[in-house]
Amino acid sequence: MGGLLYKDFVSVNRISKVKLTWLLAVLTVFYIALRMAFPGTADIKAFLAENEDGQAVNLIDSFFLIALGLFMVGILGLMNGWVARIVEIDDKNKIRGYISALPLGKNAYIASKYIFMAVSAYVFMSISYIWSISCVAFCREGMIADAAQILGGFIPVFAGFSLFLAAIELPLFILLGKEKAMLIKVAFIMLIAFGIIGFLFFGDLSWVDRHVNIAAFVKWCEKYRMEVAIVSLLSPLVVMILYYGSYRITCYFAGRRKANAKHFLKCLPTTCR
Amino acid sequence: MERLNEKTETKRLLIYLVLSFTMAWAVFFAFILTGHRWDGSDPNLESFVGLGMLTPLLAHILTRMITGEGFAMTGMDSMMMGISFKNKKWLFFLFAIFAPWIYLEIGHALILLIYPGLFDPDGFRQLGISKSRVVFIPIISILQGTMISFAALGEEGGWRGYMMPKLIKLMGTKKAVLAGGIIWGLWHAPLTCVGHNFGTDYPGFPWLGILIMCISCTFLGIALTYITVKSGSIWPAAIMHAVNNANPSILAVFTNVEKADEIISNSILGFVILDIPMVILGIICFVLLCKDKGAEKISR
């Protein structure tokens, strides 16, 4: 199992010529160093602005908050691309054929993919926390600090969402192969994109103005801090139940496919085998 | 040959300790020398300094790179990062999740029994929550401890993942747990000197604080070493450490911290009483650890 996980790690660790682990380490150190060098508490006049409530807001803090948000979303996107990558490389190198000859359990291959994605989600959640703690530690008290804290509180939700996407994509990619799964994925993304475009053209845009209010959301999150914390922390656990269900379903269909293949072979005349 | 091995192992351990102390103390002293103290400083900044907890694991990785010991995740001389639930090892994960809740709840009950004046039925209002939601506090602490365990994993990855197996190999289980506890306690010393855990207002400051921290680390360290040895993984220790730090106690909410300074004249005394159940757990684990030969096996 360790070997299978390491194989997947190697297959995703390289982005063109850069090693992802080094890239993440350098980015994290760079972010922490910059955050320490430019604390929001320093009150540099050129970077001070006022929000609608008349509170002083340090723009440096908002840069770091945006960087944190981008990092979290970027990681979500990165992990989403991994499912296709780890299955594609296995298909290309006929890994499944080799693995069937190894003394491993019949579902070890499928389990390795699920474990790999879960471990990745935990690692990225931890790195996001390091970024979030660094961001909040040097923030000037006020709206940006509150927003950064709330964003930090939603890190488990991001991790849960990445696992949720993996729970949907892994069965598709493992059972149908990369090409068919990509086709379904692209069709689904196009459907959502068309929905959004349709809403922008024909929908009531004032509804967004009336109902989407980040400041109100921040206040709401502060009011129900405990409930939000519980829901946020529970979300990856709830998704893990779905994730396990997804694993069992993949194993079931993979097992059936093998059984069907064997049955088909038995039905063939011996000369055709 | 054995003597040569002993020399190599001592050298490796020293490299690890120098790296671990240098990196962590650099973080701690950066905090102290910029004029910060633990009491009254911003909790967010304290969390940032808490990232110093990652340095033992970093030191472990760097030491293995320097000494060329390899990065095996499971088995002998490994980083013990693997997880196995076979042979009822899942029980140690359950123990890691719930034991800190139990011993901290008993510890707080002891404090309230000895100093009944500290009981404040409206104490939960300080947290801005209603009484019905108090029950969620241990749940949140346990969830946080289990899921956001990376900082504690940083410490355990170094102390239980590298230092303890080396110490056990060099001096046997009994002496190793004592030495390990003292080293771990001393590692916290710069923060103890600026009020971490005990504040600064107690007789014998800061030496008594450092001594109590070493004793506390020894007993908690024994329990953590025991579950590491029995599970063959540092994960239960990381989870237990994280849950312990998250202080999952309902009675803590009903303890008036402001009155504590008046009623308990010595702030260290409160910490000692709170730790009594954990010390008892440490003693039980020590007896079990000495009976079990697993500790010697894991260090080989």
Interface residues (C-beta under 8 A of the other chain):
Chain A: G2 M125 S126 Y129 I130 I133 S134 V136 A137 F138 C139 A145 Q149 P156 R225 M226 A229 I230 L233 L234 P236 L237
Chain B: D42 N44 L45 S47 F48 G50 L51 L54 M73 T74 G82 G128 I129 R133 F136 I139 I140 L143 Q144 M147 I148 F150 L153
